[in-house]
């Protein structure tokens, strides 16, 4: 596959009511990184991609889980993998698989939102292998600030299913499907894993001063990477900084698909994997970047 001509780095929890960061990487343009207007959430950008406004092949990398834990096979066993499971759900009532008590959790209702103490009452909250490496939260546990399950369901329903239904053979979801010859590829990313490479040090994203220092240092190294406004956006919130980190990492790879999309041998078709993740060398370093 030729290098991607366009890469969209998005916060996966976006909706029309909740606009989130979207950065665009174009290797043949200067600056390489631009940011879509705040009024253009992921769904608006999706419309642009379907209208062929952006050069292809195009990669959409989302900061949201794409896949299911293999350790809870009852959820997907009858479908044989994540994408058949996703297609079977279609545009049905996704809220029906989120329950308000551990006692109600089943193979068909694995996502739980309830009081924190209930997690100890016997629910099943397994992790994907990549989540274990990155010290993440189970997507089935939808509580507090780490509601990764709710964000995942929203992205799958509003974005991934729509792309698959409208683009059909033109799109691949990596690493579940081969990407060769596809006009568009969707993949999961994990910005915190990229911190050591992009910023060359640990960055505390909850500290505005530390974020500004990191961005200022990077701007001295790569002053033409993006315009002044984009640098300012990157410092405006934790989500902005995370997605900008992914955009910088991708810009450095020049859109090379083989470098960007390299799955470990033990990546499972049900679990999926993360863009640019190199687990073994980073196991001892990634937690410090969170």
N, C-alpha and C positions, 0 to 999 in steps of 0.2 A: 504493500500500500504506500502511495506517495505521502509525503508529509501533509498534515492537516493545514489547510489554508486559513481556517478560522477556528478558534477555540473560545467557547463561552464558559466562563467560570461563574457558577451560580450558587446562591444559598438555596438549598433544596426546599425550604419551608415557605417559599413565596406563594402569594395568592393575589387576587385582584384587590382584596381588602388589606393585605399586609405586604407592602412592597419591600423587597429585599435586594441586596447588592447583586449586580450582574456586571462582570468585567469581560471585555472582549480582547483577545490577543490576535493580532494580525501581523505575521512576520514580514510581509512585503511593505508594510507601512511604517512611517515614523511620525508620531510615537507608536511603539508596538502595542501598548496597553491603553485602552480607552474604557470609559465607564458609561453604561447606558443611563439616561436620565432617571431620576427617582420615580417619575411617573410611569416608567417602563418596567414593570415587574417582570417576573419570569414568563408569565403567560403572554404578555405583550411581546416580549422578545421571541417567544415561541411562534407567534403569528408571523413575525418577520422572517424566521427561518423557513417556515412553510411557504412563504411568498418568494423564496429564493433571493432575498435581499442580501444575504451574506454568502461569500464564496465558499464552495465546497471542494473537497471533503471537509466536513465540519464536525468538531468534537464538542459535546456538551458534557462538562464535568461538574457534578453536583456534590455539595457538601451534605450528603444525606445517605443513610444506608440503602444499598440496592442489593437485596438478597435476604435470606432467612437462615437462622441458626440450624445447622445440620443436627445438632444435639436434641432437637425437638421434632423428630421426623413425622409425628402424627399430624402436624400442621400441613405438610405438603405431600405426604407419601402417595396418596391416590393420584397425584398429578405428575410425579416423577421429577420435578424440578421447580425452580422459582418462576420462570417465565410462563410455563403452562398454568401454574397456580394463579399468577397475575392475570392472564388472559381469561381464565375461568371466572374470575370475579367481575371483570368488565367494569361497567359503570354502576354496579349495584350499590346498595346502601352499605358503605364501608363502616359506618358507625356501629353496625351490628356485630362487628368482630372485636369491639372494644367494650369490656365489661367493667363494672364498678366494684368488683370484689374478687379476691383470689379464689374464693369458693366457686365462683362462676366461670373460672378459666377452663376452657376446653380446647381441643384441637382446632375447632372451628371458631373459637373466640379466645385467641391467645394473648391479645393485648389488654393490659389491665391498668386502670386508673382508679386509685383508691388511696386511703391513708398510708403514709410511709410504713407504719408499724406492721401492716398486713403482709408485707413482703416476706416476713419470717414465718408465715402461717402455712407454708407448704406449696406455694406457687412455683411454676416452672419459668425461670428467667435465665435461660442459657445465653451464651455469647457465641458469636462467630469467632473463628480463629483469629481473624484480623482484629476483632474487638478485644480479645484477650491480650494481644500484643500491645495494643494502644491504650489499655486500661480504660476502655469505654464502658458505657452503661448498656444493659440489654435493651434492645428495641421493644421488647414486650412489656417493659416496665415504663409506664408513661406518667411519671410523677415529677413535680417541681420543675426546676430549670432545665433538666435533662430529658425533655419529652421527645426523645429521638424517634420513638415509635409513631407518635402523632405526626411529626414532620415527614417521616418516611411514607406513611399512608397517604398524606396529602400530595406529596410529589408523585407517588406511583399513580394515584387516581387522576390528578389534574394534568400531569405532564407526560409521564411515561406511557400510560395507556393511550392517550391521545396521539402521541407521536407514532406509536406502533400501529394504531388503526388507520392513520392517515398516510403514513409513508410506506408501510408494509415492507416490501423487499428492499427498499432503499436504506433502511435503518438497521443497526445492530446494537444490542445491549451487551456491553463487555463486562466480564469475560464469558458470558453465557453463550454468545454466538460469534462466529468468525466475522472479522471486520473487513476482510479483503474485498475491494470493489464497492463498498458501501458509501453512499453519499453523506451519511450522518452516523455518528457513534455516540452513545451515551455511556458514561462511566462514573463510578463513584470516586470521590477524592477524600483526602483526610489532611486538611491544612496543617494541623499540629505536627505531623510527621515531617513536614517540609521545613519547619522553622530552622533547624540546625544548618541546612544547606543554603537557604535563602538569606538568613540573617547572620550566619556564622557565629551564633551565640544563642543562649537561652533568652527568650523574650516573654515577659509577663504581660499578656494582652489585656489584663484587667487594670494595668497601670498606664494611664495616658502618657506620662512622662517617658516611660520605658518604650512605648510604641513610637512616640515621636523621635526619640533618640535612634531607634532602629531604622526608621524610615529616612531620617536625615543622613545617617551613615550610608544607607543604600543609594540615596540620591546623589551623594558625592561620587560613588562608584559608577552609577549608570544614570547620568543626568537627563538623557534623552529617552528613557524608558517610557515615560508618560508625561503629560503636561502638568502644570502646577495645580490645577483644580483636582486632578486625579490623585496626586500625592496627598492633598488635603482630605479628600474623601476617605482614603485608606486609613487615616488616623481618627475618623469620626466615630467608630464603634468597633466592638470586638468582631462582629460579623464582617464588617468591611475589611478589617485587617486580615482576617482569615482568608477571605476570598481573594484579596489582593496578593497575599502570600502565594496562593495557588497560581495566580496569573503570572507572577514573576518567575516561579519555578518552570512553568510551561514555556514562557518566552525564552528562557535560557536553553531550552531543548530544541528550539527551532521547529516545533511541530512534528518532530520525528516520531511516527507511530510506534516503531519498535522499542524506542526508549520509554515512551509514555505509557504504553500498554504492555507490560510484562508481568504476567501472573506467576506467582510461585507454583511449583508443581502440585502442592497440596491444596490449591484453591479448588473449591467444590462448585459444581454447577448450581447448587442450591444456595450457597453462601455468598457467592460473588467475591469481589476483592476491591482494593483501593488503588486509584491512579498514583503512580510513582512510588508506591510503597515498597521498601526494601527491608523486610522484617528483621532478618538476622543481625545486620550491623547496627540497627537502630533500636533494638530491644532495650538496651540500657540507657538510651538517650531520649527516646520519645516522651517519656513521662515528664521530664524536666522542661519540655517545651509547651506543656499544656497550661 
